[in-house]
């Protein structure tokens, strides 16, 4: 294990450890908005093409060497190399010219992209400045000793079972916990058993089932993070009944999201969502908080000519509101799908749930339009640009717009504004426009934003974790943790 988060990205343990060892130029604040981390400040040109990031003086790696602009340039180069294993990050950095000055770094984009600030929150800066190309690859990909760090900790020792961290003597804030040991387990079951036995103080629960198992341990308590993911029910508009926008909108009204969260997720594990923007980005707001009303759904369908049929499903002529709902076998999505089916039955929409293998769900079901209804969890970047999901040209493999609906030039224009708007206020306004147009088109019904939880046993940290972010965000404020 190299402990390099740019080459071990598929291993979530390394990503988490990297969050403790390395800082990025920017980080997400308590509202999910990009702010400075290693950087002292950053500016964006009026045309949105040039990002200039200034570094403060006296930054140092854990070995005392200064952190210099060339480290950032070299890290960017390595993130684009064949050795890097995060294709999403590499794609976001491709085509951007990076140059270093005495105390700043400039990024020149080929086209305006307001999400670039969020991209900088996902690029851990590594101590690679001044190395030749071969030396850079060797040092970053297969270091013989752990690299110097910029985060709150550095590596004291590591083996196949555990990684022991000690405070970084040159960290901006010295952590309150003098050592931190991360133990490595093959499965959640093994880790949960160690937690129950008291040999682990804390463990992450990423599903409601995992959370329930850990909270059953006496003396445990959880702190919850709202992720930037979202779960939606997608409509295939090539299906006759689903080509009717009234049907799609009525289905959205008929689903009681609160019942889904309280039932299928057992309260823990999700926050109700009715629009296209995850609740993990509070700064965007909730511009599409349409009320849920099964009675309105029934009225809409009745007025649209969908009458109650003899076998429970509404119908219009020979066409019935009876669909198959495909869902990947990822906990807790099948349970959510069955809860949605129960909710829709009350509106005269019959749903049969079909569980499919996660490995084939995207390519064989969604990309090929081999579905009627589909339910999935999506993990976008921590930014409100949802063009990859809803722009007309974002069809597979260019994106994830699988609805097959007609081109909407107004929605495309609003998405472009959201993708390019240079500041938060303009982007929030654009997001409201996008949400309104998506509600009108109704290519999907948005259900909830998933949550994850860090479960602690005594002693537990006094300082709370952030309320939003991905798995690694639970370590954002670890320097301020004090055990009690």
Helices and strands as residue ranges (DSSP letters): H 12-21, E 26-28, E 34-36, E 39-44, E 50-55, H 69-79, H 87-93, E 97-100, E 104-108, H 116-120, H 133-141, E 153-158, E 162-167, E 179-183, H 188-197, E 202-205, H 208-215, E 221-226, E 230-235, G 241-243, H 245-254, H 257-263, E 270-272, G 282-284, H 294-303, E 307-308, E 314-316, E 319-320, E 322-328, H 333-345, E 350-356, H 358-360, I 361-366, E 373-378, H 387-390, H 409-420, H 424-441, E 444-456, G 471-475, G 478-480
